[in-house]
Amino acid sequence: MEKNYTLIKTDVQIWKFCFYGFFKNLKFFEPYLLIYLMGMGLNLFQVGILLSIREGITYLFEVPSGILADHYGKKKELLLCFIFYIISFVFFFWGKNFAVLSVGMVFFGFGEAFRSGTHKAMILSYLEHKGWYEHKGYVYGRTRSYSLLGSSLSAFVSILLVLNLPALRWVFLISIVPYVLDFILIASYPQYLDERNVSDRSFVAFWRASTESLKSIAKNREIRKVVMSAASYDGVFKTIKDYIQPILSTIVLAAGIGSIMNFEGDQSVKIYLGLIYGIFYIFSSQASKNIYRVTKRFTPENVFEKMYDIMGILLMVLAFSIYKGYILLTIGIYFMLFLMMDARRPVFVDVSSDFMKREQRVTVLSIESQIRALFMVIMAPLFGWIADEYSLTILFFAIGIVLLIANRFLALKKNQTNT
């Protein structure tokens, strides 16, 4: 066992998998996306519409992208996804109105649809090729930890960028550089990971084959629960995770905290946000890397289920914290939510792999991404409207209650037998 861990740590292709995530997460705009969009005059409902457009495209093209990956190869699909990302960054840079930003979200959605599930399936195939499949949770946690290190570095570097660039929109152009590096890195992957299924079948035939695969997966009650749990959990988190930006902006500007650092209020907000995101992702990286130790003790199924309940409770406490204006508690809860989100993802890969067949991997992972996207299509504008019309306090408290109720229907039979 320990010998395999040593081999995994020194394997060149595993390192490529790690750096793929590292470069992918160098999104220098991330800590400021919400305040950037709101700074252009958009409210939270309109921001929610933009996110809904992005996730809607991801939803519509998730399954077709999986079929194209099978037909033309996974490497080619990943290369194409980074071209879509780069095009989207150009539109965000040009974005002076809602229409241009919407086009940017469309291309970003294409990138998400063509990427999600594909790289995870390549990792699993490589582990199977090397005889390391039983260490899938460890390897995925390790590769994800490098993705989160990329996010952390990105947040710290973004502080320097936003303080020195002519305008905030320039960070989108700078973000193109690491994505070009990732394009080159993926091109260097061994050809057998392309796993192209050479066939004369038409696209319609591929669609029918995919539909049959979907039906077989839908009949598996446990995999349905795993997919719904992962999709709803991730969908909620991804929809609300950047709400800390307007929360912190309001507090910093209202309290005049910027004067303590001899910065203008807007500059202080950017510095604090960059620092917060950077620190969050450093610890998230370690959580993702070491979550396998927790699952070894409590079983992956137990950890997977309990994290759902904890998220619901934390959101209810977050509502109270925002209502009372407890800034440190608010940041602390966001910190725990970030940690759990990035720790739970490797657990999902571990749990879902136990319930699905080898030929279902890409399809199951794509379905999970598709359902998550569908949740976000609905939740992004709905959450934005609730926040605008009522308050973030009511929004977070309501989400917490819904999650606690939903998890009563998502318990796994395997989890029950292991406890």
C-alpha positions as CSV (number, residue, x, y, z in Angstrom):
1,M,0.0,0.0,0.0
2,E,2.7,2.5,1.0
3,K,4.8,1.5,-1.9
4,N,1.9,2.3,-4.3
5,Y,1.5,5.7,-2.6
6,T,5.2,6.4,-3.3
7,L,4.9,5.4,-6.9
8,I,1.9,7.5,-7.4
9,K,3.7,10.6,-5.9
10,T,6.5,10.2,-8.4
11,D,4.5,9.3,-11.5
12,V,4.9,11.8,-14.3
13,Q,1.4,11.5,-15.7
14,I,-0.1,11.9,-12.2
15,W,1.9,15.1,-11.9
16,K,0.4,16.2,-15.3
17,F,-3.0,15.6,-13.9
18,C,-2.1,17.7,-10.9
19,F,-0.8,20.6,-13.0
20,Y,-3.8,20.4,-15.2
21,G,-6.0,21.4,-12.3
22,F,-3.4,23.9,-11.0
23,F,-3.5,25.9,-14.3
24,K,-7.2,25.5,-14.8
25,N,-7.9,27.2,-11.5
26,L,-5.7,30.3,-12.2
27,K,-8.9,32.3,-12.7
28,F,-7.6,35.7,-11.4
29,F,-11.1,37.2,-11.8
30,E,-12.8,34.8,-9.4
31,P,-12.6,36.8,-6.1
32,Y,-14.1,39.8,-7.8
33,L,-16.6,38.4,-10.4
34,L,-19.8,39.3,-8.5
35,I,-18.7,42.8,-7.5
36,Y,-17.4,43.3,-11.1
37,L,-20.8,42.4,-12.5
38,M,-22.6,44.4,-9.8
39,G,-20.3,47.3,-10.5
40,M,-21.6,47.4,-14.0
41,G,-25.1,48.1,-12.7
42,L,-26.4,44.6,-12.4
43,N,-28.4,43.4,-9.4
44,L,-28.3,39.9,-7.9
45,F,-31.2,38.8,-9.9
46,Q,-29.5,39.8,-13.2
47,V,-26.3,38.2,-12.1
48,G,-28.3,35.1,-11.4
49,I,-29.7,35.2,-14.9
50,L,-26.1,35.3,-16.3
51,L,-25.1,32.3,-14.2
52,S,-28.3,30.6,-15.3
53,I,-27.3,31.1,-19.0
54,R,-23.9,29.6,-18.3
55,E,-25.4,26.6,-16.5
56,G,-28.2,26.2,-19.1
57,I,-25.6,25.8,-21.9
58,T,-23.7,23.3,-19.7
59,Y,-26.9,21.4,-19.1
60,L,-27.9,21.3,-22.8
61,F,-24.5,20.1,-24.0
62,E,-23.4,17.8,-21.2
63,V,-24.6,14.6,-22.7
64,P,-23.8,15.5,-26.3
65,S,-20.2,16.4,-25.2
66,G,-19.9,12.9,-23.6
67,I,-21.0,11.3,-26.9
68,L,-18.5,13.4,-28.8
69,A,-15.7,12.4,-26.3
70,D,-16.5,8.8,-27.0
71,H,-16.5,9.3,-30.8
72,Y,-13.6,11.7,-31.3
73,G,-11.5,11.2,-28.2
74,K,-11.3,12.7,-24.7
75,K,-8.0,14.6,-25.4
76,K,-9.6,16.4,-28.4
77,E,-12.6,17.3,-26.3
78,L,-10.5,18.8,-23.5
79,L,-8.4,20.8,-26.0
80,L,-11.7,22.2,-27.5
81,C,-13.0,23.1,-24.1
82,F,-10.1,25.4,-23.4
83,I,-10.6,27.2,-26.7
84,F,-14.2,27.9,-25.5
85,Y,-12.9,29.2,-22.2
86,I,-10.4,31.6,-23.9
87,I,-13.1,33.0,-26.2
88,S,-15.3,33.6,-23.1
89,F,-12.6,35.5,-21.4
90,V,-12.3,37.8,-24.4
91,F,-16.1,38.6,-24.2
92,F,-15.9,39.2,-20.5
93,F,-13.1,41.7,-21.2
94,W,-15.2,43.4,-23.8
95,G,-18.4,43.1,-21.7
96,K,-19.9,46.6,-21.5
97,N,-23.5,45.4,-21.3
98,F,-25.7,42.5,-20.4
99,A,-25.8,41.1,-24.0
100,V,-22.0,40.9,-24.4
101,L,-21.6,39.3,-21.0
102,S,-24.3,36.8,-21.9
103,V,-22.3,35.7,-24.9
104,G,-19.3,35.3,-22.7
105,M,-21.4,33.1,-20.4
106,V,-22.5,31.0,-23.3
107,F,-18.9,30.2,-24.3
108,F,-17.9,29.5,-20.7
109,G,-20.9,27.1,-20.5
110,F,-19.5,25.3,-23.6
111,G,-16.2,25.0,-21.9
112,E,-17.8,23.6,-18.7
113,A,-19.9,21.1,-20.7
114,F,-16.9,19.8,-22.7
115,R,-14.6,19.5,-19.7
116,S,-16.7,18.1,-16.8
117,G,-16.5,14.4,-16.3
118,T,-14.0,13.9,-19.1
119,H,-10.8,14.6,-17.2
120,K,-12.0,12.5,-14.2
121,A,-12.7,9.6,-16.5
122,M,-9.2,9.9,-17.9
123,I,-7.7,9.8,-14.4
124,L,-9.7,6.6,-13.6
125,S,-8.6,5.0,-16.9
126,Y,-5.0,5.8,-16.2
127,L,-5.2,4.3,-12.7
128,E,-6.8,1.2,-14.1
129,H,-4.0,1.0,-16.7
130,K,-1.4,1.2,-13.9
131,G,-3.2,-1.1,-11.5
132,W,-3.8,1.7,-9.0
133,Y,-7.6,1.9,-9.3
134,E,-8.2,1.1,-5.6
135,H,-6.3,4.3,-4.8
136,K,-8.8,6.5,-6.8
137,G,-9.9,8.5,-3.8
138,Y,-6.3,9.2,-2.8
139,V,-5.3,10.2,-6.3
140,Y,-8.3,12.4,-7.0
141,G,-7.9,14.1,-3.6
142,R,-4.2,14.7,-4.5
143,T,-5.0,16.2,-8.0
144,R,-7.8,18.3,-6.6
145,S,-5.5,19.6,-3.9
146,Y,-3.3,21.1,-6.6
147,S,-6.3,22.6,-8.3
148,L,-7.1,24.4,-5.0
149,L,-3.4,25.5,-4.7
150,G,-3.9,27.1,-8.1
151,S,-7.0,28.8,-6.8
152,S,-5.1,30.1,-3.7
153,L,-2.2,31.4,-5.8
154,S,-4.6,32.9,-8.2
155,A,-6.4,34.8,-5.4
156,F,-3.1,36.2,-4.0
157,V,-1.8,37.2,-7.4
158,S,-5.1,38.8,-8.3
159,I,-4.6,41.4,-5.5
160,L,-1.5,42.7,-7.2
161,L,-3.2,42.6,-10.6
162,V,-6.4,44.5,-9.6
163,L,-4.3,47.2,-7.7
164,N,-2.1,47.8,-10.7
165,L,-4.1,47.1,-13.8
166,P,-6.0,50.0,-15.5
167,A,-9.4,48.3,-14.8
168,L,-10.7,45.2,-13.2
169,R,-11.7,43.7,-16.6
170,W,-8.1,43.3,-17.6
171,V,-7.8,40.2,-15.3
172,F,-9.9,38.3,-17.8
173,L,-7.2,38.8,-20.5
174,I,-4.4,37.8,-18.1
175,S,-6.4,34.6,-17.2
176,I,-5.9,33.5,-20.8
177,V,-2.2,32.7,-20.2
178,P,-2.6,29.7,-17.8
179,Y,-5.3,28.3,-20.1
180,V,-2.9,28.3,-23.0
181,L,-0.4,26.4,-20.8
182,D,-3.1,23.9,-19.9
183,F,-3.9,23.4,-23.6
184,I,-0.3,22.5,-24.2
185,L,-0.2,20.2,-21.2
186,I,-3.2,18.2,-22.3
187,A,-1.7,17.9,-25.8
188,S,1.2,16.0,-24.1
189,Y,-1.1,13.3,-22.5
190,P,-0.4,9.8,-23.8
191,Q,-2.5,8.9,-26.8
192,Y,-4.1,5.9,-25.2
193,L,-6.0,8.2,-22.8
194,D,-7.8,9.6,-25.8
195,E,-9.9,6.4,-25.7
196,R,-11.6,7.1,-29.0
197,N,-14.2,4.5,-30.0
198,V,-13.7,4.2,-33.8
199,S,-17.1,3.4,-35.3
200,D,-19.2,4.1,-38.3
201,R,-22.3,4.8,-36.2
202,S,-24.1,8.1,-36.8
203,F,-24.6,10.8,-34.1
204,V,-28.2,9.5,-33.8
205,A,-26.9,6.0,-33.1
206,F,-24.5,7.4,-30.4
207,W,-27.4,9.3,-28.9
208,R,-29.5,6.2,-28.7
209,A,-26.6,4.3,-27.1
210,S,-26.3,7.1,-24.6
211,T,-30.0,7.0,-23.8
212,E,-29.8,3.3,-23.1
213,S,-26.9,3.9,-20.7
214,L,-29.0,6.6,-19.0
215,K,-31.9,4.2,-18.5
216,S,-29.6,1.6,-17.0
217,I,-28.2,4.2,-14.6
218,A,-31.7,5.5,-13.7
219,K,-32.7,2.0,-12.6
220,N,-29.9,2.0,-10.0
221,R,-31.5,3.5,-6.9
222,E,-28.3,4.1,-5.0
223,I,-26.4,5.7,-7.8
224,R,-29.4,8.0,-8.3
225,K,-29.2,9.1,-4.7
226,V,-25.4,9.6,-4.9
227,V,-25.8,11.7,-8.1
228,M,-28.7,13.8,-6.7
229,S,-26.8,14.4,-3.4
230,A,-23.6,15.5,-5.2
231,A,-25.4,17.6,-7.8
232,S,-27.7,19.5,-5.2
233,Y,-24.9,20.0,-2.7
234,D,-22.4,21.4,-5.3
235,G,-25.2,23.4,-7.1
236,V,-26.2,25.2,-3.8
237,F,-22.6,25.9,-2.9
238,K,-21.5,27.2,-6.4
239,T,-24.6,29.4,-6.5
240,I,-24.0,31.1,-3.1
241,K,-20.2,30.8,-2.6
242,D,-19.4,34.3,-4.1
243,Y,-22.1,36.1,-2.1
244,I,-19.4,36.8,0.4
245,Q,-18.2,39.5,-2.1
246,P,-21.2,41.9,-1.7
247,I,-21.4,41.0,2.1
248,L,-17.8,41.9,2.7
249,S,-18.0,45.0,0.4
250,T,-20.9,46.4,2.4
251,I,-19.2,45.9,5.7
252,V,-15.8,47.2,4.7
253,L,-17.3,50.3,3.0
254,A,-19.8,51.0,5.8
255,A,-17.2,50.6,8.6
256,G,-14.5,52.6,6.8
257,I,-12.0,49.8,7.4
258,G,-10.0,50.9,4.3
259,S,-8.8,54.0,6.1
260,I,-6.9,51.8,8.6
261,M,-4.7,50.5,5.7
262,N,-4.5,53.9,4.0
263,F,-6.4,52.5,1.0
264,E,-9.6,53.7,-0.6
265,G,-12.7,51.6,0.3
266,D,-12.8,49.9,-3.1
267,Q,-9.1,49.0,-2.9
268,S,-9.6,47.6,0.6
269,V,-12.4,45.4,-0.6
270,K,-10.2,43.9,-3.3
271,I,-7.3,43.3,-0.9
272,Y,-9.5,41.6,1.7
273,L,-11.3,39.5,-0.9
274,G,-8.1,38.3,-2.5
275,L,-6.6,37.4,0.9
276,I,-9.8,35.6,2.0
277,Y,-10.0,33.5,-1.2
278,G,-6.3,32.8,-1.1
279,I,-6.4,31.5,2.5
280,F,-9.6,29.6,1.9
281,Y,-8.1,27.7,-1.0
282,I,-4.9,26.9,0.8
283,F,-6.8,25.0,3.6
284,S,-9.2,23.6,1.0
285,S,-6.3,22.0,-0.8
286,Q,-5.2,20.3,2.4
287,A,-8.8,19.2,3.1
288,S,-9.1,17.6,-0.3
289,K,-5.7,16.0,-0.1
290,N,-6.3,14.4,3.3
291,I,-10.0,13.6,3.3
292,Y,-9.2,10.0,2.5
293,R,-7.9,9.6,6.0
294,V,-11.4,10.5,7.3
295,T,-13.2,8.2,4.9
296,K,-10.9,5.3,6.0
297,R,-12.1,5.7,9.6
298,F,-15.8,6.6,9.1
299,T,-16.4,5.1,5.5
300,P,-16.9,7.3,2.4
301,E,-20.7,6.8,2.5
302,N,-21.0,8.1,6.1
303,V,-18.8,11.1,5.4
304,F,-20.7,11.8,2.2
305,E,-24.0,11.9,3.9
306,K,-23.1,13.8,7.1
307,M,-21.4,16.6,5.2
308,Y,-24.8,17.4,3.6
309,D,-26.5,17.8,7.0
310,I,-23.6,19.9,8.3
311,M,-23.9,22.3,5.3
312,G,-27.6,22.8,6.1
313,I,-26.8,23.6,9.7
314,L,-24.0,26.0,8.8
315,L,-26.2,27.9,6.4
316,M,-28.7,28.5,9.1
317,V,-26.0,29.8,11.5
318,L,-24.7,31.9,8.6
319,A,-28.1,33.6,8.3
320,F,-28.0,34.4,12.0
321,S,-24.4,35.7,11.7
322,I,-25.3,38.1,8.8
323,Y,-28.4,39.3,10.6
324,K,-26.3,40.2,13.7
325,G,-23.4,41.6,11.6
326,Y,-20.8,39.2,13.0
327,I,-18.2,39.6,10.2
328,L,-15.6,37.1,11.7
329,L,-18.3,34.5,12.2
330,T,-19.6,35.0,8.7
331,I,-16.1,34.6,7.2
332,G,-15.5,31.6,9.5
333,I,-18.7,29.8,8.2
334,Y,-17.8,30.5,4.6
335,F,-14.3,29.1,5.4
336,M,-15.9,25.8,6.7
337,L,-18.3,25.6,3.7
338,F,-15.3,26.0,1.3
339,L,-13.4,23.2,3.1
340,M,-16.3,20.8,3.0
341,M,-17.1,21.5,-0.6
342,D,-13.6,20.7,-1.8
343,A,-13.2,17.7,0.6
344,R,-16.6,16.2,-0.4
345,R,-15.8,16.1,-4.1
346,P,-13.1,13.3,-3.8
347,V,-15.6,11.4,-1.6
348,F,-18.2,11.6,-4.3
349,V,-15.8,10.1,-6.9
350,D,-14.9,7.4,-4.4
351,V,-18.6,6.6,-3.5
352,S,-20.0,6.8,-7.0
353,S,-17.2,4.5,-8.4
354,D,-18.4,1.8,-6.1
355,F,-21.9,1.8,-7.6
356,M,-21.2,2.2,-11.3
357,K,-19.7,0.0,-14.0
358,R,-16.5,0.9,-15.9
359,E,-18.4,1.8,-19.1
360,Q,-20.7,4.1,-17.2
361,R,-18.0,6.4,-15.7
362,V,-18.1,9.2,-18.2
363,T,-21.9,9.1,-18.5
364,V,-22.5,9.1,-14.7
365,L,-20.0,11.9,-14.1
366,S,-21.5,13.9,-17.0
367,I,-25.1,13.2,-15.7
368,E,-24.0,14.5,-12.3
369,S,-22.6,17.7,-13.9
370,Q,-25.7,18.0,-16.0
371,I,-28.1,17.8,-13.0
372,R,-26.0,20.2,-11.0
373,A,-26.2,22.6,-14.0
374,L,-30.0,22.2,-14.1
375,F,-30.2,23.0,-10.3
376,M,-28.1,26.1,-10.9
377,V,-30.2,27.2,-13.9
378,I,-33.2,27.3,-11.5
379,M,-31.4,28.4,-8.3
380,A,-29.2,31.2,-9.5
381,P,-32.0,33.6,-10.5
382,L,-34.3,32.4,-7.7
383,F,-31.6,32.9,-5.0
384,G,-30.8,36.3,-6.5
385,W,-34.4,37.4,-6.5
386,I,-34.9,36.2,-2.9
387,A,-31.8,38.1,-1.9
388,D,-32.9,41.3,-3.7
389,E,-36.5,41.2,-2.5
390,Y,-36.0,39.9,1.0
391,S,-32.5,39.5,2.3
392,L,-29.5,37.2,2.3
393,T,-30.5,36.2,5.9
394,I,-33.8,34.7,4.8
395,L,-32.2,33.1,1.7
396,F,-29.5,31.2,3.7
397,F,-31.9,30.2,6.5
398,A,-34.4,28.8,3.9
399,I,-31.7,26.9,2.0
400,G,-30.4,25.4,5.3
401,I,-33.9,24.0,6.2
402,V,-34.4,22.6,2.6
403,L,-31.0,20.8,2.7
404,L,-31.8,19.2,6.1
405,I,-35.1,17.9,4.8
406,A,-33.7,16.8,1.4
407,N,-31.0,14.7,3.1
408,R,-33.6,12.6,4.8
409,F,-34.4,11.1,1.4
410,L,-30.8,10.7,0.1
411,A,-29.4,8.2,2.7
412,L,-27.6,5.3,1.1
413,K,-28.4,1.7,2.0
414,K,-24.7,0.9,1.9
415,N,-24.1,3.6,4.5
416,Q,-26.7,2.2,6.8
417,T,-25.1,-1.3,6.7
418,N,-21.7,0.2,7.5
419,T,-22.8,2.2,10.5
